[in-house]
């Protein structure tokens, strides 16, 4: 169920700035639509994320979906290797 989301996310260039831009500057529309599908598919279930170099981008895309708080419970972000 989450494989398409992961595949789409991995298709974004790996550099942190490009990921941030894809989520925030209008280039992330495909990810927004995919996030809406994930949230809809998980109704009645819960989801949490653990992120690293994404800097919270996955959580940001998921929480941009209206009603996502019924599914998405939060995430842990460790942007540095020292944590």
Rosetta blueprint (number, residue, H / E / L):
1 X L
2 X L
3 X H
4 X H
5 X H
6 X H
7 X H
8 X H
9 X H
10 X H
11 X L
12 X L
13 X L
14 X L
15 X L
16 X H
17 X H
18 X H
19 X H
20 X H
21 X H
22 X H
23 X H
24 X H
25 X L
26 X L
27 X L
28 X L
29 X H
30 X H
31 X H
32 X H
33 X H
34 X H
35 X H
36 X H
37 X H
38 X H
39 X H
40 X H
41 X H
42 X L
43 X L
44 X L
45 X L
46 X L
47 X E
48 X E
49 X E
50 X E
51 X E
52 X L
53 X L
54 X L
55 X L
56 X L
57 X H
58 X H
59 X H
60 X H
61 X H
62 X H
63 X H
64 X L
65 X L
66 X L
67 X L
68 X H
69 X H
70 X H
71 X L
72 X E
73 X E
74 X E
75 X E
76 X E
77 X E
78 X L
79 X L
80 X L
81 X L
82 X L
83 X L
